[in-house]
Amino acid sequence: DTDLDSGGSFSWEAVSVSGEVLRQFTPQLGAGLSLRYEYENWRFSDPRKFGGTAPWGSVNLPQVGASLVYSPAPEWTVLFAPSVEWSYEQGASTSDAINYGAVLVASRRFSPTLTLGAGAAIFRQLDDTKTFPFIAIDWKINDQWTLTNPFSAGPMGGAGLELSLGGVGPESRDF
């Protein structure tokens, strides 16, 4: 539950289901497919800021993505990951709710505990195109601390860094 500055409040619940499969065809080439579905149920109480009417209620967010991983040399990896997502309220047309784009990352494994790279993402959302560069990192600092990017490719994926303690974070992976 959250209060709105101009009065009223809202609350929401969400359920998300996802799956991913990756197949290594050769030591240099792998490809994958990911599917995700999220359902959100929003409730607004006295939404004065929105003219007294709730701006949305039930929201569907299905997504399909692919990934192509290429390793031109044992220490280098290139990832290309396009995806398509729909974000729409119950009863709306999916053709008016499409978001799509791709992530491209090139990384180099410097040691078994350190992989660094650079990437860029571009996504067309409902009313805007967003482009952003980022640094890719997977660093097992010591037996307790790991620093990684906690994101999955896609318009809703979060960028940034995650410092985790005691192996709680993502396992070492190629970007």
Order of alpha helices (4+ residues) and beta strands (2+ residues): beta-beta-beta-beta-beta-beta-beta-beta-beta-beta-beta
